[in-house]
Amino acid sequence: MQEDKILVLDFGSQYTQLIARRVRENSVYSEIFPFNVSLQKIRDFNPKGIILSGGPSSVYDKGAPISDMKIFELGIPILGICYGMQLMAHLLGGNVAKAVKREYGRAELIIDDDSDLFKGIPPHPPLSKGGSRGGELRTTVWMSHGDRIEKSPEGFSPVAHTENSPIAAIADKKRNFYALQFHPEVVHTEKGREIIKNFVFDICRCKPTWTMKSFIETAKKEIREKVGNQRVVCGISGGVDSSVTAVLVHEAIGDKLTCIFVDNGVLRQDEAKKVENMLKKSFHMKIKCVDASERFLRKLKGVTDPERKRKIIGNEFIRVFEEEAMKIKNVGFLAQGTLYPDVIESISFKGPSATIKSHHNVGGLLKKMKLKLVEPLRELFKDEVRVLGHELGMPDEIINRHPFPGPGLAIRCISDITKQRLDILRKADVIVLEEIKKAELYGKIWQAFAVLLPVKSVGVMGDERTYENVIAIRAVTSVDGMTADWAQIPYDVLGKMSNRIINEVKGVNRVVYDISSKPPSTIEWE
Ligand code: XMP
C-alpha cells in the first residue's frame, strides 16, 4: 500500500527538521528535499502536499534559493512558512516588502478566517448573553523574519494578521495554497501542532498510516531486496543506534548478519559482556567479540594529548574492524546506524557531500572491501529510533542509554592511561551510575560519569595519612549535547556517591562535583 506523504522543501531554516517531525508525529510520513530538487523527483515521491520551509535569505538576495515554479502546477496543496511564504508570494505575483527591521520572537496572531488551516484554533470565545460571539480569535505565534508580504498574490486573501504584519497568513482556498509568516513547527507557537495537523489531514487529506510497525515491515523488505544472498557486517558499540540497526537487520536477514564488537580496552565495566549477552541471548544474533584491549592500550601508552587519544582509538578501531570483517566470506554490505539528522546535514541545503559519520569513518574500509552501505535508520529521528527499538522488543536499558563517546574512558582518564588507572575509574563510574539510577535520575540526565584526575591529594584514613587520587563526578542535563547544564543532583545523592567511592575504590581519597555548564566548558573533560 502506498502511504500518504508530505514533502518538505528545505530553504535552509534551522527549523526544517522540526517540520518533518511535526508531520510524522501525526503518523504521516514526511521527508525533506533540498529546495532545488527536480520536479521529476518530487513527482516520483508522490506527496499529498508540500511544505516550503523558512530560510535565512531574502527573495531579493542574489542567489536566493528558488524552487521550480512548476510545483504550483502539480495540483497538490502547498504550505509556505516564513521564507517559504515570501517565495510563494514572490513567484505567484504578490508583493514582498524588503525588511526595514527584522521581527523576531513572540507575537499575537489575530485570526480573521478560522476555516481550513486555523480550524478550531483557538476555540471560539463563549457566546455572550445576547447570543453573539465577542472578542477576537487570538493565539501566540513565533515570528522570525525580515521581509514581509505587502500585497497578496492573485487568488489569495489574508486570513490572519499581527500588529506588525498586516498580512501574517494568506490562503488561496481554490488551489489549496497557504502561507504563514510565522513558524508553526516550533513549540513557542501555541497552536502550531494543530495548524500542521489541519494542513496534513483537512487540506492534504492524508491518512495516518505511518506507524513503526509499518516502518519495520517496509524496512525489512527493503533490506532483504538490497542484500540478496550476500552477507552483512555491522559494528556494534553498545549504543542505541548501532544496536537497533543490528536487531532490525537481523530480523530481516537472520544469520546472514555478523556483528562485530570491538573491546578497545577503554569501555565501562562489563560493557562488552552486557552487549554480547543482550544480542546473543535475547536476539540469537551472531556476534564476534574481539578483545583488542591490549593492542589499544599499547598504542595509548604514554599518550596524554586528548586529540591524539581520539585519533589512535579511531584508527585502531578501523584496523581491527577491517581485519575481522575480512575474515567473513561473501560480505557485500556494511550496516550503519546513520540517522536522519546526519543525512540532512550532509545532503540538504549545504549541498551534497559524503554521508559517513566522521567518528565511524569507515570510508576506506568500504572502498577496500568493496562494501555497500545498508542504513535502515536513515529516515528516522533519534526519538523514533527509540520507539523502533521498543517495537523490536529491545530492553529499556539499551534504548534509553546515555550517550557514550567513541574514545570511551580514554577521555575521562585524564592524562596518562594505564590499566591500573582505568580500573580505578571503572569502579568509581559504576558507583556514580548505580546511585543515579537508585535515585531515579537516570532518565532526567543526559550523561553522568566519573572522571579520574591527574592530581593526588592528601587525606587521612584511620590514623594514616594518605596521598591518593581525586575523582570528579560529571552529570549534565541537555537536549542535544550541544549545550548543557550541570545537573542539580540532590546533596544526599552526591554524598552517597562520594562515600561509596572513597570507601569502595582503593586509591581514591577525594571526590569533587563538576558544576560547569557547556559552554564554556564541554561535557567531557578531554
Ligand atoms: P563535549 O565534550 O564536546 O561532548 O561537550 C558532546 C557530546 O559528544 C560526546 N563526545 C564524543 N562522542 N567521539 C564520540 O563518539 C568523541 O570523540 C566525542 N567527544 C565527545 C560526549 O560524550 C557528549 O555526549
Residues whose N, C-alpha, C, O or C-beta is under 5 A from the ligand:
A	BS01	XMP	R310 H359 P403 F404 P405 G406 P407 G481 T522 I523 E524
